[in-house]
Structures are given as C-alpha cells and as structure tokens.
Amino acid sequence: MSLARRDDVESRMVRRHGRRFETVHGPFGKGVDLGQRNTTLLVSGVNLHVAAADELLRRFAFVPQARLDDVMVSYATPGGGVGPHVDSYDVFLLQGDGRRR
C-alpha cells in the first residue's frame, strides 16, 4: 500500500457497483479504505521501485521486449476485479497468499 501513496507511482483503485466499475487514480492517502468487498488496488511499474520485482521481470528476458511492460501488483477484496478489458501484451499472473475464484 505504501507505493500507492506515492505521487511518482501509477496506482488505481477499481470498485465494483453491481455491473458497473468505478476507477479512481492515486496517489492515495494513509486513510484510504479498500472496504470489505468489491475493490481492487492496482500498482503499476513496481519493478521501477522494488529491486525484487525488477529481478522477477528480468527472469522473462527470453520474451521479446516489445511484449513486456512492467510488474503490476494487485490486491483484491472478495468480489473485487478490474472489469472487462483487453491487454495489448502478454500477461503472466503469479498468485500470492490467498485464493481466487
């Protein structure tokens, strides 16, 4: 969450309201509340700020550079998501603790 508070880091929060999605762009203050449900926090370019994330991205050096973008970290409360969208690059998902359905 600390990266999402910085003004030099791209972040956004997506909240689902029924079938509609609302996006709010950061930075977010200390008092930001994800709530209990239907919210996802996304932080882009983590590899530019965290050495371990940069090292992770380098493990995919075999992929053509034009197909790589950055390391994005997301945290979703139950029911959270980003809504329908299209990515113009390959997406590799690494699951941390927890489970996703």
N, CA and C atoms as a LAMMPS dump frame, in Angstrom:
ITEM: TIMESTEP
0
ITEM: NUMBER OF ATOMS
303
ITEM: BOX BOUNDS ff ff ff
-5.0000000000000000e+02 5.0000000000000000e+02
-5.0000000000000000e+02 5.0000000000000000e+02
-5.0000000000000000e+02 5.0000000000000000e+02
ITEM: ATOMS id mol type element x y z
1 1 1 N 0.829 -1.199 0
2 1 2 C 0 0 0
3 1 3 C 0.867 1.255 0
4 2 1 N 2.074 1.163 0.515
5 2 2 C 2.9 2.367 0.599
6 2 3 C 3.254 2.911 -0.777
7 3 1 N 3.454 2.057 -1.779
8 3 2 C 3.726 2.563 -3.126
9 3 3 C 2.529 3.328 -3.68
10 4 1 N 1.332 2.898 -3.369
11 4 2 C 0.12 3.559 -3.868
12 4 3 C -0.059 4.953 -3.273
13 5 1 N 0.675 5.27 -2.236
14 5 2 C 0.602 6.602 -1.617
15 5 3 C 1.525 7.598 -2.298
16 6 1 N 2.466 7.112 -3.102
17 6 2 C 3.484 7.983 -3.704
18 6 3 C 2.974 8.606 -4.999
19 7 1 N 3.337 9.872 -5.225
20 7 2 C 2.885 10.551 -6.442
21 7 3 C 3.744 10.22 -7.663
22 8 1 N 4.847 9.503 -7.477
23 8 2 C 5.679 9.091 -8.605
24 8 3 C 5.416 7.638 -9.008
25 9 1 N 4.337 7.057 -8.492
26 9 2 C 3.967 5.679 -8.803
27 9 3 C 2.536 5.684 -9.331
28 10 1 N 2.319 4.976 -10.44
29 10 2 C 0.974 4.895 -11.011
30 10 3 C 0.156 3.859 -10.251
31 11 1 N -0.976 4.287 -9.722
32 11 2 C -1.852 3.365 -8.997
33 11 3 C -3.297 3.719 -9.273
34 12 1 N -4.151 2.739 -9.092
35 12 2 C -5.59 2.988 -9.239
36 12 3 C -6.369 1.995 -8.4
37 13 1 N -7.557 2.402 -8.037
38 13 2 C -8.461 1.568 -7.276
39 13 3 C -9.719 1.387 -8.113
40 14 1 N -10.144 0.143 -8.243
41 14 2 C -11.345 -0.177 -9.017
42 14 3 C -12.367 -0.746 -8.057
43 15 1 N -13.547 -0.125 -8.04
44 15 2 C -14.646 -0.613 -7.192
45 15 3 C -15.79 -1.059 -8.081
46 16 1 N -16.342 -2.211 -7.734
47 16 2 C -17.478 -2.738 -8.487
48 16 3 C -18.759 -2.377 -7.761
49 17 1 N -19.686 -1.819 -8.53
50 17 2 C -21.024 -1.482 -8.023
51 17 3 C -22.008 -2.237 -8.917
52 18 1 N -22.397 -3.425 -8.499
53 18 2 C -23.25 -4.246 -9.359
54 18 3 C -22.488 -4.628 -10.617
55 19 1 N -22.991 -4.198 -11.781
56 19 2 C -22.325 -4.492 -13.049
57 19 3 C -21.445 -3.336 -13.517
58 20 1 N -21.413 -2.258 -12.772
59 20 2 C -20.597 -1.085 -13.126
60 20 3 C -19.299 -1.084 -12.333
61 21 1 N -18.263 -0.503 -12.947
62 21 2 C -16.959 -0.383 -12.293
63 21 3 C -16.573 1.087 -12.246
64 22 1 N -16.052 1.504 -11.117
65 22 2 C -15.591 2.879 -10.92
66 22 3 C -14.085 2.833 -10.675
67 23 1 N -13.343 3.687 -11.374
68 23 2 C -11.89 3.736 -11.215
69 23 3 C -11.48 5.081 -10.643
70 24 1 N -10.643 5.043 -9.617
71 24 2 C -10.086 6.245 -9.01
72 24 3 C -8.569 6.098 -9.068
73 25 1 N -7.895 7.123 -9.578
74 25 2 C -6.441 7.085 -9.703
75 25 3 C -5.772 7.69 -8.483
76 26 1 N -4.61 7.106 -8.087
77 26 2 C -3.846 7.583 -6.947
78 26 3 C -3.028 8.791 -7.313
79 27 1 N -2.24 9.278 -6.392
80 27 2 C -1.866 8.601 -5.146
81 27 3 C -2.98 8.641 -4.104
82 28 1 N -2.904 7.673 -3.194
83 28 2 C -3.898 7.527 -2.139
84 28 3 C -3.272 7.871 -0.798
85 29 1 N -4.002 8.557 0.02
86 29 2 C -3.51 8.943 1.342
87 29 3 C -3.499 7.779 2.306
88 30 1 N -2.975 8.037 3.49
89 30 2 C -2.882 6.993 4.516
90 30 3 C -4.25 6.464 4.92
91 31 1 N -5.259 7.289 4.826
92 31 2 C -6.585 6.893 5.281
93 31 3 C -7.417 6.155 4.251
94 32 1 N -6.816 5.746 3.117
95 32 2 C -7.602 5.071 2.09
96 32 3 C -8.158 3.758 2.636
97 33 1 N -9.414 3.494 2.312
98 33 2 C -10.104 2.309 2.819
99 33 3 C -10.531 1.459 1.631
100 34 1 N -10.013 0.245 1.55
101 34 2 C -10.421 -0.656 0.481
102 34 3 C -11.816 -1.213 0.718
103 35 1 N -12.289 -1.11 1.937
104 35 2 C -13.595 -1.676 2.251
105 35 3 C -13.502 -3.181 2.41
106 36 1 N -14.617 -3.792 2.606
107 36 2 C -14.659 -5.233 2.848
108 36 3 C -14.84 -6.042 1.564
109 37 1 N -15.418 -5.435 0.523
110 37 2 C -15.761 -6.19 -0.679
111 37 3 C -15.64 -5.319 -1.932
112 38 1 N -15.524 -6.021 -3.062
113 38 2 C -15.685 -5.435 -4.4
114 38 3 C -14.662 -4.375 -4.786
115 39 1 N -13.473 -4.419 -4.219
116 39 2 C -12.465 -3.406 -4.509
117 39 3 C -11.14 -4.062 -4.862
118 40 1 N -10.458 -3.485 -5.855
119 40 2 C -9.124 -3.938 -6.236
120 40 3 C -8.199 -2.732 -6.285
121 41 1 N -7.036 -2.846 -5.678
122 41 2 C -5.993 -1.834 -5.749
123 41 3 C -4.917 -2.353 -6.687
124 42 1 N -4.54 -1.544 -7.695
125 42 2 C -3.504 -1.927 -8.648
126 42 3 C -2.38 -0.907 -8.606
127 43 1 N -1.15 -1.399 -8.592
128 43 2 C 0.035 -0.537 -8.598
129 43 3 C 0.898 -0.979 -9.779
130 44 1 N 1.148 -0.072 -10.713
131 44 2 C 1.918 -0.367 -11.923
132 44 3 C 3.375 0.043 -11.755
133 45 1 N 4.229 -0.543 -12.578
134 45 2 C 5.64 -0.171 -12.585
135 45 3 C 6.374 -0.492 -11.304
136 46 1 N 5.942 -1.524 -10.608
137 46 2 C 6.563 -1.875 -9.329
138 46 3 C 8.047 -2.197 -9.53
139 47 1 N 8.381 -2.729 -10.694
140 47 2 C 9.78 -3.063 -10.986
141 47 3 C 10.683 -1.839 -11.029
142 48 1 N 10.12 -0.659 -11.176
143 48 2 C 10.907 0.578 -11.169
144 48 3 C 11.242 1.047 -9.761
145 49 1 N 10.572 0.474 -8.768
146 49 2 C 10.708 0.942 -7.395
147 49 3 C 11.151 -0.139 -6.406
148 50 1 N 11.027 -1.393 -6.795
149 50 2 C 11.351 -2.51 -5.903
150 50 3 C 12.316 -3.441 -6.636
151 51 1 N 13.514 -3.579 -6.098
152 51 2 C 14.55 -4.377 -6.76
153 51 3 C 14.108 -5.821 -6.992
154 52 1 N 13.419 -6.427 -6.06
155 52 2 C 12.982 -7.817 -6.215
156 52 3 C 11.993 -7.955 -7.374
157 53 1 N 11.151 -6.971 -7.578
158 53 2 C 10.211 -7.002 -8.699
159 53 3 C 10.949 -6.851 -10.019
160 54 1 N 11.983 -6.024 -10.047
161 54 2 C 12.798 -5.876 -11.251
162 54 3 C 13.504 -7.19 -11.575
163 55 1 N 14.012 -7.853 -10.553
164 55 2 C 14.668 -9.152 -10.755
165 55 3 C 13.672 -10.174 -11.301
166 56 1 N 12.455 -10.151 -10.813
167 56 2 C 11.413 -11.048 -11.316
168 56 3 C 11.172 -10.798 -12.805
169 57 1 N 11.04 -9.544 -13.192
170 57 2 C 10.8 -9.209 -14.595
171 57 3 C 11.958 -9.676 -15.477
172 58 1 N 13.17 -9.56 -14.978
173 58 2 C 14.353 -9.982 -15.75
174 58 3 C 14.364 -11.484 -16.03
175 59 1 N 13.643 -12.256 -15.231
176 59 2 C 13.563 -13.699 -15.479
177 59 3 C 12.798 -14.009 -16.771
178 60 1 N 12.096 -13.019 -17.295
179 60 2 C 11.339 -13.199 -18.526
180 60 3 C 12.039 -12.532 -19.713
181 61 1 N 13.365 -12.393 -19.621
182 61 2 C 14.143 -11.745 -20.676
183 61 3 C 14.067 -12.502 -21.998
184 62 1 N 13.666 -13.76 -21.965
185 62 2 C 13.527 -14.535 -23.193
186 62 3 C 12.32 -14.09 -24.025
187 63 1 N 11.398 -13.353 -23.422
188 63 2 C 10.24 -12.825 -24.138
189 63 3 C 10.682 -11.553 -24.86
190 64 1 N 10.291 -11.358 -26.125
191 64 2 C 10.682 -10.13 -26.833
192 64 3 C 10.289 -8.878 -26.041
193 65 1 N 11.183 -7.914 -25.986
194 65 2 C 10.985 -6.699 -25.195
195 65 3 C 9.677 -5.984 -25.541
196 66 1 N 9.276 -6.038 -26.791
197 66 2 C 8.037 -5.373 -27.203
198 66 3 C 6.801 -5.977 -26.547
199 67 1 N 6.931 -7.17 -26.021
200 67 2 C 5.788 -7.834 -25.398
201 67 3 C 5.791 -7.713 -23.879
202 68 1 N 6.831 -7.087 -23.327
203 68 2 C 6.923 -6.903 -21.875
204 68 3 C 6.577 -5.467 -21.517
205 69 1 N 5.919 -5.288 -20.418
206 69 2 C 5.581 -3.939 -19.975
207 69 3 C 6.194 -3.678 -18.614
208 70 1 N 5.586 -4.2 -17.574
209 70 2 C 6.057 -3.929 -16.225
210 70 3 C 5.532 -4.99 -15.281
211 71 1 N 5.897 -4.838 -14.014
212 71 2 C 5.332 -5.681 -12.967
213 71 3 C 4.243 -4.866 -12.284
214 72 1 N 3.044 -5.402 -12.315
215 72 2 C 1.912 -4.764 -11.658
216 72 3 C 1.495 -5.652 -10.489
217 73 1 N 1.227 -5.031 -9.381
218 73 2 C 0.757 -5.761 -8.208
219 73 3 C -0.694 -5.363 -7.968
220 74 1 N -1.516 -6.354 -7.679
221 74 2 C -2.915 -6.061 -7.371
222 74 3 C -3.298 -6.752 -6.076
223 75 1 N -4.203 -6.117 -5.372
224 75 2 C -4.775 -6.69 -4.162
225 75 3 C -6.281 -6.519 -4.28
226 76 1 N -7.005 -7.616 -4.172
227 76 2 C -8.46 -7.548 -4.309
228 76 3 C -9.136 -8.061 -3.05
229 77 1 N -10.14 -7.338 -2.615
230 77 2 C -11 -7.832 -1.547
231 77 3 C -11.973 -8.818 -2.184
232 78 1 N -12.696 -9.628 -1.411
233 78 2 C -13.664 -10.55 -2.012
234 78 3 C -14.628 -9.798 -2.93
235 79 1 N -14.823 -10.344 -4.129
236 79 2 C -15.704 -9.714 -5.11
237 79 3 C -15.02 -8.66 -5.955
238 80 1 N -13.744 -8.375 -5.671
239 80 2 C -13.023 -7.361 -6.428
240 80 3 C -12.626 -7.859 -7.804
241 81 1 N -12.319 -6.938 -8.679
242 81 2 C -11.896 -7.243 -10.038
243 81 3 C -11.633 -5.942 -10.767
244 82 1 N -11.252 -6.03 -12.019
245 82 2 C -10.978 -4.812 -12.785
246 82 3 C -11.976 -4.607 -13.913
247 83 1 N -12.921 -5.508 -14.056
248 83 2 C -13.915 -5.376 -15.096
249 83 3 C -13.383 -5.866 -16.435
250 84 1 N -14.26 -5.908 -17.423
251 84 2 C -13.858 -6.37 -18.747
252 84 3 C -12.803 -5.439 -19.344
253 85 1 N -11.767 -6.022 -19.945
254 85 2 C -10.728 -5.207 -20.574
255 85 3 C -9.9 -6.077 -21.506
256 86 1 N -9.07 -5.442 -22.322
257 86 2 C -8.168 -6.133 -23.239
258 86 3 C -6.759 -5.652 -22.942
259 87 1 N -5.821 -6.575 -22.838
260 87 2 C -4.417 -6.229 -22.66
261 87 3 C -3.716 -6.361 -24.005
262 88 1 N -2.852 -5.421 -24.338
263 88 2 C -2.138 -5.447 -25.613
264 88 3 C -0.764 -6.093 -25.474
265 89 1 N -0.577 -6.88 -24.451
266 89 2 C 0.692 -7.552 -24.189
267 89 3 C 0.398 -8.846 -23.439
268 90 1 N 1.399 -9.71 -23.348
269 90 2 C 1.226 -10.956 -22.609
270 90 3 C 1.065 -10.651 -21.126
271 91 1 N 0.234 -11.413 -20.46
272 91 2 C 0.007 -11.243 -19.024
273 91 3 C 0.385 -12.541 -18.33
274 92 1 N 1.342 -12.449 -17.41
275 92 2 C 1.725 -13.58 -16.578
276 92 3 C 1.196 -13.285 -15.19
277 93 1 N 0.442 -14.199 -14.632
278 93 2 C -0.129 -13.999 -13.301
279 93 3 C 0.59 -14.884 -12.302
280 94 1 N 1.023 -14.3 -11.219
281 94 2 C 1.612 -15.033 -10.11
282 94 3 C 0.708 -14.826 -8.904
283 95 1 N 0.223 -15.907 -8.345
284 95 2 C -0.696 -15.828 -7.22
285 95 3 C 0.079 -15.822 -5.918
286 96 1 N -0.191 -14.844 -5.059
287 96 2 C 0.394 -14.806 -3.73
288 96 3 C -0.475 -15.571 -2.758
289 97 1 N -0.375 -15.255 -1.499
290 97 2 C -1.224 -15.903 -0.5
291 97 3 C -2.68 -15.623 -0.801
292 98 1 N -3.51 -16.546 -0.43
293 98 2 C -4.943 -16.388 -0.627
294 98 3 C -5.416 -17.267 -1.772
295 99 1 N -6.654 -17.068 -2.16
296 99 2 C -7.188 -17.84 -3.288
297 99 3 C -8.134 -16.97 -4.075
298 100 1 N -8.219 -17.29 -5.326
299 100 2 C -9.061 -16.525 -6.256
300 100 3 C -10.014 -17.482 -6.927
301 101 1 N -11.248 -17.093 -7.045
302 101 2 C -12.244 -17.958 -7.713
303 101 3 C -12.72 -17.261 -8.96
